[in-house]
């Protein structure tokens, strides 16, 4: 057995560790700073094509029938729940998020919600919503007089 000198500051967090934790909470897991429960954050990719708005959401571990998608005007609502598996033993590390999640997105573009198409493949939901006819670009032919 060896004798070591007691250092009261050894157990304290360094400034670097504190900044790393702040950065992680702010950008890696932003839902913690927003006051949301851990399981509610749903990362999305949203982009437009010539004819539609496409929303992609990663929802691993969720069955397609457990997803609820509603479109009201220009607002898309996604809801679901990630269920934890019952494992025997004690976790050494647990970073997976479990529980209900919900996300509402105002697209800011008039869309045709009744013609939306949802596909689910390999844990990724792809929702394609056609743009409203009035905002689609029109080609006007110029005629000579």
Buried (B, 14 or more C-beta within 10 A) or exposed (E): EEEEEEEEEEEEEEEEEEEEEEEEEEEEBEBBEEEEEEBBBBEBEEEEEEEBBBBBBEBEBBEEEEBEBEBEEBBBEBBBBBEEEEEEEEEEEEEEBBEEBBBEBEBEEBBEBEEBEBEBEEEEBBBBBBBEEEEEEEEEEEEEE
